[in-house]
Each structure stands twice: as C-alpha cells, then as structure tokens.
Amino acid sequence: PDIVEVSVKDNQLTVQCESSYKDETCKERPFFRKSITLPPGTQVDQLQPQITDSDELKIEAPYVETTQQ
C-alpha cells in the first residue's frame, strides 16, 4: 500500500491502508480498514508499528496482566 495508518482510540486499534493505481484506461484506489479491541492491560502509549523486511505490518505493545478482585 501507498499509505498505512495505525491509530488507537479508547483501546480500539485501527489499521487503514490505501493504494492507488492508474494507467491510461483504469484508475483504482483499493482501501482496507480493520479495527480490533485491545485487551485490558495493553500499554497503548508504547505501541510500535513497523513494516518488516518481508513487507508485513507488525504491531507490538507491552502487556501488563491485570488482576481482578
């Protein structure tokens, strides 16, 4: 994709990707969006997205186990 956006709001992780393709007869703009709820204890302020050498999106964040009482 030409554009990759990763955001977190209220423990909701959203990934959006967009590409564009244009030739003499066709113009395309594929779009992808996926949202997931992160588990309690995810340290979203330390979230680190990266594109790997094999062009995969990898998102990491520390997790602290929460205790319920």
N, C-alpha and C positions, 0 to 999 in steps of 0.2 A: 504493500500500500504506500501511497504518497504521504498520507497523513495518518498518524496513530496518536490518539489522545487517551490518557488514563486519568480518571478522576475518582475521588471518594467524597461522598456526602452522606452523613448520617449512617456510617458503616455500610453504605451501598457502593460497591466497586463497579465502575462503568468503563468499558473499553469501547472506543469508537475508531473505526478505520475507514479510510476513503481512498479510492484510486481514481484516476482519470485516464481515459484513453481516447485518442482522436486520430482519425485518418481522413482521407478525402471523402469517404462515404458514410462514416459512422462516428458517433461520439457517445461514449459511455462513462458513467460515474458510479461504479459499484460502491455500495455502502454497507457496513457491518456494524452492529451495536449489540453488546451483551452486558447485562447487569447481574451481579450476584450480591447477596448479603454476606458480609464477612462475619465470622463467629466472634462473640464477645471475647475480649482479651487480645484481639489483633491490634497491634501498635501502628495505626494508620499514619501517624506522623512520621514513621520511619519506613514507609512503603517505598520500594525501589523497583521501578520497571526498567527493563533493558531488552534490547534486541540482541540475541545470541549470534554467534558466528554462522549458524545454520538458518538465520533469518526467522527465528521463532521469538515470540514475545514471552518474556519471563518476568513474573512479578513476585517479589518477595517482601515479607514484612515479619518482624518478630511477633511471637505469640506468647502471651503470658496466661497460664492456666488460671481460671477464676474458680474460687471456692464458693459454693452456695451454702448458706446457713439458714 
